[in-house]
Amino acid sequence: MIDMFDNTILCSKCNTKMEKANIEKNGFLLRAVFCEKCHSRQIHPVDEERYNKFINLKNKEFRVKMRLVGNSYAVSIPKEIVSFIKVHERIMNDMVRLCFDQADKLSLNFNNVLEGEKE
């Protein structure tokens, strides 16, 4: 399938050729086209849809149980979150990074933040 952003796109306001650009928003890299003449922009629809799904999940609050499993505690991650991460081609069998953000807040990171964490 050919991506529409691979073709020349003309600005709907001034009929000028739009330039490709990348916009970073909340850790997302969104493909876009930008008109230098009238400063209008258009974000790639697929990227915009993924970003909107992220915002909807981010604004949700999930209540999950903490369970004792052997000598550790386990917390289940809701299917919606795991599905969203899988859509972004993350590997779910890898180790995740868990740390304190604040005295009452834990952070769970699915990225290999530190170099050399890959096995």
N, C-alpha and C positions, 0 to 999 in steps of 0.2 A: 504494500500500500504506500502511496506517495503522500508525504506530509505537505499540507498546504503552505507551510512556512518555508519549504524548499523552493518555492516559486517567487517571482517578483510580485510584491504587494503594493498597490497604489493607495494613497491616503484617500479616504472617502470625502474629506473636507476640501482638500486643495489639489487632488489628483497628482501628487508628487510621490516618487518612489520612496518607500519607507525602508529604514535601515534596521538590521537585526540588532537586538540587544538582549542582555540577560538582567533580570531583576531578582535580587535576593530579598526574601521576605520570610521571617521566622525560620530561617534555616532551609527554606525551599529556594531552588534556583528555577525561576520562571522564565521561559522563553517568551520574547515579545518582539514587536516591531515598533519603531518610533519614527515619527515624521519630524525632521529638523526644521521644516518651514513653519508648521502650525502647532508643533509640540503635542500632537495627539499620539496616543499609544494604544496598542492592541496586544493583550496577553494571549498566548496560545490557549485555546479552549480546553485541551486535555490537562495542561498544567494548572489552569484556573480551577477545573473541577476537582483535581486532587487536593489543591490547596484548600478549597471550600470544605471538602470532607474532613481534612485535618482540623480546620477551625471548628466544625461541628463537634468533633470528638473532643477537642481541647476544652470546649465550653460545657461538656457533660461531666457530671460527677458520678463516679461509680462507687458503690458500697460493696466491699468484698470482705470475706472472712479470712482471719488469720488462723491457721491450724498447726498443731504440733505434729511433726513428722520426724520420728526418731529423736535426735538431740537438737533439731532445728525447727524453725517455724516456716511455714509455706503460705504464700498469698497467691490466690488465683488471679490471672490476668484475663479480663473480659475478652470474649471472642471478637468483638468489634475492633478492639485495639490490635490484636494479633493479626486479624485479616487485613487491616490497614497497613501494618508493617510488612506483611507478606506481599502485598501489592507493590510495595517499594523494594522488592527483591532482597530483603534482608534474610540472613540465614538464622533460623530460629534455634538450631542445635548448638550454636556457639555459646560460649560463656558471656554473661552480661556483667556490667560493672555496677555495683551497688555501693552507695556511700551516703553519708549524712550531708545534707545541704545546710540544715539548721538543726537545733536540738530536737525539734519535733517534726522534721521533714526528711524523708529518704528520697534519694534519686536513683533511678534505674536507667542505665544507659545501654542501648543495644549496639552502639558503635564500638569498634575497637579503638578506643581513645588513645591508649598508650601504645607506642611502637613496640613490636615484638610480642604482642598478645596473641597473635595467630599461631596455631599449632602447626 
